[in-house]
């Protein structure tokens, strides 16, 4: 079955950096749009960045220029490099897989949170001011 396992979260001061990783298994990784999402207490889950099978990234405006999403299709791993972290970046971060494959139109372009049907357990990011 599909499994997504995140790691790399932690506590940093504002301005610091973290690198999140997500190892996927149970499906053909390269056939799917992947993404990073976050959810702060009392708020809805929101998209941070997504990446298509060919490495084309998409970013939320709030993280553009600070975060970089990448993927290693050979090792079924998704990454999120987070630099210049701000207190408002603090949240539980989740790795997600789009439900549809690219062969059925499941690209990342214009995708929404509801298009992602598989999630990891999350990794906590805390940013102190």
C-alpha positions, -999 to +999 in steps of 0.1 A: +000+000+000+010+036-003+033+048+024+048+083+029+072+088+057+084+124+066+115+134+086+136+164+092+114+186+113+126+203+144+130+236+163+149+265+149+152+302+154+138+327+129+161+330+100+173+294+103+170+265+079+156+230+079+154+203+052+124+180+052+125+146+035+097+122+025+103+086+015+075+070-006+068+034-012+040+011-025+035+028-059+054+041-090+067+073-075+076+090-108+040+088-120+026+112-095+026+149-086+039+152-050+036+181-026+044+195+008+016+209+029+013+224+064-013+228+091-010+250+121-033+246+151-068+258+144-061+263+107-068+244+076-042+224+058-026+245+031-003+239+002+033+249+005+049+235-027+042+209-053+064+192-079+056+174-111+072+142-123+096+162-144+107+184-115+086+215-123+079+232-090+050+254-078+051+274-047+027+292-024+034+330-025+042+329+012+073+307+007+086+318-028+122+326-027+127+309+007+117+273+001+128+248-025+110+216-034+128+188-052+124+151-059+147+121-065+127+097-086+154+071-084+152+069-046+114+077-043+122+107-021+107+142-019+126+171-003+118+206+010+146+229+018+134+257+040+155+288+045+149+321+062+123+305+084+097+328+100+076+322+131+045+320+108+061+289+091+056+269+122+032+240+116+030+203+111+043+196+076+029+168+056+040+151+024+012+143+000+006+124-032-019+133-058-047+107-063-045+107-101-015+097-120+000+120-146-014+097-173-049+106-162-043+143-160-030+144-124-004+170-129+005+195-102-007+226-121-038+241-105-040+212-080-058+217-047-053+201-013-084+180-020-067+164-050-042+148-027-054+116-012-024+101+005-005+116+034+024+109+056+022+112+094+037+147+094+068+163+109+067+192+133+084+225+125+088+250+152+102+285+146+110+308+175+114+345+172 
